[in-house]
Amino acid sequence: MENSVDIIRAKILDLISLNHKKSSALRRLHEVTKLQTVDISSSSLNSLLDHIKEKQDIMNSIDEIDKTFYDKFVELKLILGIKSIEEIDITEFPEVSELKSSVQEIMLQLGDIDKLDKQNLNEVNVEIIKLKNDMKQVQTQSRVIKNYGGASKVSAYGKDYQGFYIDSKK
C-alpha cells in the first residue's frame, strides 16, 4: 500500500504532466495565432476562418485539461490541508518547484498569445474600417451615377424604348 507521501508525489506529478500537455497545446495555439496574422495581412478570409475554428478546438481541449487540473489540485489541497501551492514544503516535495516552473511557463505563453491576439484584433479592425470606407465610396459613386444620368434609363414602355414622332402631311 502506498503511503501518503507517495500519493502526494503522484498527484504533483500528475499536475506537472497536465501542465506539459497544456503547454504543448498553447504552443500550437500560438502557432495558429501567428498564421492568423498572415491571413489578416494577406486578406485571406477563408484561411482566417479555418484558423479561428482550429483555435477554438485547441481552446476546448485546453479547457478540458484545466478542468482536470483543477479537480486534481483541489484533491491535493484537501490531502495536504492547504489553501495555496506556496504552502507546500519544497524540501519534502521537491517536485513542487517543477510544478511552479511549469505554471510560470504557461503564464508567459498566455501573455504572448494574448499580445498577438490583440495585435490581430487591431489589424482586423483596421481592415473593417477600410472595408466600410470602400463600401461608402461605392454607394456614393452609385448615387452619383444614378442622379446624373449615367445609368441607362428605362421608359414606361420598356427598356431602351425610343419614342419617335411621326409628322403626317395633310
Phi, psi and omega in degrees: 000137181286144175273170186296328179296318179293321178297316180296315178300317181297320179293320178297318179294325175298318179296318179297317179299317177298320178295325177294320176298316180295318180299319178296316178296322179292325176297318178295320178298319178297317179297317180294324178296322175296320179295326177296323178301317178295317180300317182294315183292333180260008179054040180264085187296316181298316179295320178300315179296321176298318180290327176297317179295318179298318177298319180297319178298317178297316180296325176297318178293324177295322177300319179296317178299316180298319179297314179297316179301313182300313180300315180292325180291320177298318177301313180299316180298322179293317180298316183276344182068041182240168177250340185218154177297334181295339183277353181283134181287112183291331179291325178279326181230081182297343179297338182297327180295323176292322177298314179298318180297318180292326176294318178297318179299317179297318179297320177295317179298316180298322178296317179297316180296317180298318179299314180294320177299318179295320177297317179298317180298318177299317179296319178297318179298321177297316179296322179295318178297317177299316180297318178298316179296319177298318179295320177298319180295319179295318179297318179297315179297320181290325176295319180297314180298316181295316184286333183252024170077015179285337180274150179292139182266141179246124180276170179294341182268000179126169183292138178056027177284126178248125177279152175216159184245128178254124180259118179257143181262140179245000000 
